[in-house]
């Protein structure tokens, strides 16, 4: 008598992918990073891609990411990743995304550090040569 092999197959749970996905809220794109990637590296790479993508000769502004957070619908508070935190996905309903702030919103923390999120204007090579490029700096 022949056995029915469909009933004897063992189904193994699918292993999680060897990467995490982060939604870039500035571009709307999903970026993939290998498991073990630090959040600071991911933010720097995302911002670099946004800056390089904005190849408009310095006319348009771009909104850069400040950090990455994990969010889940129904949860009050997101989980924020510091620059040295390893990116992880907490489960199927959790999503990783960049955090951007509206122009003009200011943020501060308890230790007296205050910073103003800014839009960065891409400067053309012509402006640098003519000395028209402004210097940008962060005030802490």
C-alpha positions as semicolon CSV with decimal commas, in nm:
position;residue;x (nm);y (nm);z (nm)
1;X;0,000;0,000;0,000
2;X;0,145;0,340;-0,103
3;X;0,176;0,611;0,159
4;X;0,031;0,956;0,101
5;X;0,342;1,178;0,107
6;X;0,144;1,501;0,132
7;X;0,053;1,421;0,492
8;X;0,406;1,322;0,595
9;X;0,589;1,634;0,478
10;X;0,725;1,843;0,760
11;X;0,674;2,214;0,714
12;X;0,952;2,421;0,863
13;X;0,879;2,777;0,966
14;X;1,032;3,022;0,724
15;X;1,348;3,184;0,858
16;X;1,339;3,563;0,882
17;X;1,515;3,741;0,598
18;X;1,881;3,834;0,659
19;X;1,792;4,202;0,631
20;X;1,566;4,468;0,781
21;X;1,358;4,714;0,584
22;X;1,335;5,084;0,670
23;X;1,079;5,319;0,518
24;X;1,232;5,652;0,423
25;X;0,960;5,906;0,497
26;X;1,128;6,174;0,283
27;X;1,137;5,968;-0,037
28;X;0,867;5,710;0,038
29;X;1,107;5,430;-0,058
30;X;1,184;5,115;0,136
31;X;1,555;5,056;0,194
32;X;1,707;4,726;0,301
33;X;1,995;4,689;0,544
34;X;2,175;4,372;0,647
35;X;2,108;4,226;0,989
36;X;2,339;4,385;1,244
37;X;2,343;4,730;1,082
38;X;2,369;5,019;1,327
39;X;2,097;5,283;1,306
40;X;2,348;5,569;1,273
41;X;2,501;5,411;0,962
42;X;2,155;5,360;0,813
43;X;2,053;5,724;0,877
44;X;2,378;5,851;0,724
45;X;2,334;5,634;0,415
46;X;1,969;5,735;0,375
47;X;2,057;6,104;0,404
48;X;2,345;6,064;0,159
49;X;2,110;5,901;-0,094
50;X;1,855;6,179;-0,046
51;X;2,126;6,440;-0,099
52;X;2,266;6,265;-0,409
53;X;1,919;6,206;-0,554
54;X;1,841;6,577;-0,527
55;X;2,055;6,675;-0,824
56;X;1,870;6,996;-0,907
57;X;2,162;7,238;-0,900
58;X;2,089;7,361;-0,550
59;X;1,737;7,489;-0,602
60;X;1,531;7,231;-0,415
61;X;1,541;7,157;-0,044
62;X;1,552;6,811;0,106
63;X;1,436;6,697;0,446
64;X;1,693;6,474;0,613
65;X;1,622;6,196;0,861
66;X;1,714;6,252;1,224
67;X;1,684;5,891;1,344
68;X;1,496;5,563;1,295
69;X;1,203;5,435;1,497
70;X;0,994;5,118;1,513
71;X;0,619;5,178;1,505
72;X;0,315;4,959;1,543
73;X;-0,045;5,060;1,490
74;X;-0,222;5,083;1,824
75;X;0,098;5,142;2,021
76;X;0,123;5,483;2,186
77;X;0,499;5,519;2,187
78;X;0,742;5,420;1,910
79;X;1,076;5,258;1,985
80;X;1,358;5,497;1,891
81;X;1,697;5,367;1,778
82;X;2,005;5,555;1,891
83;X;2,300;5,587;1,651
84;X;2,479;5,279;1,791
85;X;2,165;5,065;1,823
86;X;2,139;4,762;1,597
87;X;1,833;4,772;1,371
88;X;1,587;4,493;1,454
89;X;1,228;4,424;1,363
90;X;1,013;4,340;1,663
91;X;0,748;4,139;1,482
92;X;0,519;4,124;1,180
93;X;0,312;4,430;1,278
94;X;0,613;4,651;1,356
95;X;0,765;4,875;1,088
96;X;1,092;5,064;1,085
97;X;1,087;5,417;0,946
98;X;1,292;5,732;0,946
99;X;1,190;6,028;1,157
100;X;1,179;6,370;0,992
101;X;1,056;6,690;1,148
102;X;0,864;6,967;0,981
103;X;1,066;7,273;0,897
104;X;1,061;7,511;1,189
105;X;0,996;7,247;1,456
106;X;1,259;7,268;1,721
107;X;1,354;6,996;1,962
108;X;1,534;6,993;2,289
109;X;1,629;6,741;2,552
110;X;1,655;6,766;2,929
111;X;2,029;6,841;2,939
112;X;1,994;7,180;2,776
113;X;2,088;7,069;2,426
114;X;1,871;7,238;2,169
115;X;1,881;7,193;1,796
116;X;1,678;7,311;1,505
117;X;1,612;7,058;1,226
118;X;1,699;7,223;0,898
119;X;1,651;7,172;0,531
120;X;1,975;7,142;0,344
121;X;2,015;7,322;0,017
122;X;2,243;7,153;-0,232
123;X;2,509;7,392;-0,354
124;X;2,624;7,384;-0,714
125;X;2,991;7,385;-0,813
126;X;2,938;7,724;-0,981
127;X;2,824;7,879;-0,652
128;X;3,131;7,745;-0,472
129;X;3,366;7,885;-0,736
130;X;3,193;8,225;-0,732
131;X;3,201;8,234;-0,352
132;X;2,820;8,243;-0,328
133;X;2,792;7,929;-0,118
134;X;2,684;7,990;0,239
135;X;2,843;7,802;0,524
136;X;2,602;7,592;0,729
137;X;2,666;7,494;1,085
138;X;2,483;7,329;1,373
139;X;2,448;7,521;1,696
140;X;2,429;7,309;2,009
